[in-house]
Amino acid sequence: MMEWAVSLSFVEKVYWASAILATGLFLVLTVLAFLGVDGDAQEAVDVEVEDPSLGSQFFTFKSMLGFFMLFGWSGLGCMEMGLPLWVTALLSVFAGGVMMFVTATIFYGMSRMTDNGTMRIKNAVNSLGEVYLIIPASRSGVGKVQITVQGALRELDAMTDDADPIPTGSIVKVIDIINERILLVTRK
């Protein structure tokens, strides 16, 4: 094994070192991810940036790891095919850059998929719901409606400006929000 390593040119050593080290780190991070241990380790390595744009996701540990992994393996493949050194260098840097871009794009997409689950009552305006508890007329009391807001069925307080009370089971439309927590509805 030592004879093989000594017989390599400097460029081959660079490609082998890049491929083996990056692949090894990638495998370790993959195993840690499956074990659920990687969260704290990667937070310590990745730089936290408040702007979730693709640019801020580009130079992370994971994307650099992807660059060096594909840089090394593609460089070794090009050398094995007998391509000139300048073509090998160009193709390996290009392949690593593509991998870096793909990795950054994937993590950017994943960061956009987060949702904290907080209901925004303003999203109920113009939605239809069903009266759960009678809604007294002319804002004289509070009733309840069942309505789907942000993909989840909710039971929310409601009032109406209608002259007649709205009985249980009636369909209503949300027309406004009162005091940031009560729906203003009208009979549909």
N, C-alpha and C positions, 0 to 999 in steps of 0.2 A: 504494500500500500504506500509506503514511504517513497519507494522508487517511482511509483506512478505520479505522486504529487511533485517530486523533484523534477520529473521530466516535462512537466507542464510549462508553457510559456507564461509570462507575467499576465497577459490578457486572459488566458484560459483560467489562471488562478483567480483573477478578479471575477469572472463569470461564475466559476464554481463556488466561490465564497458567497457571492450574492445569492445564487440560487439555493444553496444549502442552508445558509443562515435565515434567509427570509422564509423559506418553506418550513423550516423547523419552528420558527416563531409563529408562523401561521397555524401550524398544527397544534402547538401549545395553546394558542388563543382559542382555537376551535374546541379543543377538549375542555378548556376552562369555561367556555360559553355553554357547552352542554351540561356541565356540572353546576352552572349558575354562579360561578366564582368570578367571572370576568368583569362585572360591573365596576367594582371598586378599582381594580387594576387598570382598566382602560380610562377611567375618569382621571386617574393620576397622570396618565401619559398624554391623552388628548387635551388640547387646549379648548376650554369652554369659551365660545363666542356667542353673544346674545343675538347677533344677526344670523338667521338660519339660511342665508343665501348660499348658493352653490360655491361661491368663492371662499367662504369661511369654512366649508367642509372639505376643501380641496387638499390642504396640506395637513392632514391628520396622520397619526401613527399608522392607522389601517391602510390609508391610501398610499403612503410611502412604502409600507410593507408589500402591497400589491405591485407597486412599481418595481422594487428590487427583485421580487420573486419572478415576475415575467421578464424583466430585463436579463436576469441571469439565465433562465431556461431558454429564452429565444436566442440569446447570444451564443449559448452552447450549441443550439440546433443549427444556427447559421454557420458556425465554425465547422461543425461536423459535415455540413454540405459543401464545404470548401469555398465559401464565398470570401471575397476580399475583406480585409480588416475594416476598411472604411464603410463597406456595405453592412457588415455585421454590426458595427457600432451604431450606424444610422437606424437599422431595423430594430435592434434591441432597445434603443432609447425610445423609438416610436412605439414599440409594443408596450414598454413599461409606462409610457405616457398615456396610452389608451387604457391600460388597466387602472392607472391612477384616476383617470377621468370617470371610468365606469364605477369604480369603488366610491368616489365622491358623489356621483349621481345617485347611487343606491342609498347611501347614508343620508343624502339630502331628502330623497323621497321618503325615507323612513321617518325622518325628523318632522316632516309635514303631516304625518299620519297620527300625530299625538293629539289627544283630546282630554281635557281634564274633567269632563262630564258635568260641568256647571251648567245648569239650565238658565237660559236667558229668556225671561218672561216676555220680552219684546218680540221674540220669535213666534209667539202665539197669535199675534194680531193677524186678522183675516183668516184664521183657521176655524174649522167647524168642530163643535163638540156636542156632548149630550149632557143634559141636566141630570145631576145625581141627587141633589137635594134642592127642593123648590127655591127659586130665586124671587124674593119679594119685589113688588112693583116700586118704581120711582126711587130707587136707591134707599129704600127704607130698611133694608137688611141685607145680609150676605147669605148666598146659597153656594152650592158647589157644582162644578162641571167636571166631566171626564173629557180630556182632550189630549191629542197626541202632539207633543212639542219635542222637536229635535229627535224624532224617532222613538220616543218613549211615551207610553200612556201615563198621564198625570191626572191627579185630582186636585183642582185648584179652586180657590174662593172666587166668587163671581157676583156682580151686581148688574142691574139693568136700569135703563131710563124708560123702559116700556111702561105704559099705564096699567097693564095687567101683570100679575105674577106669572112667572114661567114655570109650569109644572114639571115634575120629574119625568124623564124620558123624552122631553122635547129637544129638538135640534136647535142649537144656537150658533151664532157667528160672533167671534171676538172682534170688537170694533176699536177698543183702546185699552190702556192699562191705567188703573187708579192706584196712586200711592206706591208704585213700583212692585205691588204684590197682589193686587186684586184685578181680575179681568172685568172689563165692561163689555157686556154681551147684549145682543138683541135676538129675538126669536126669528128663526129662518123660515 
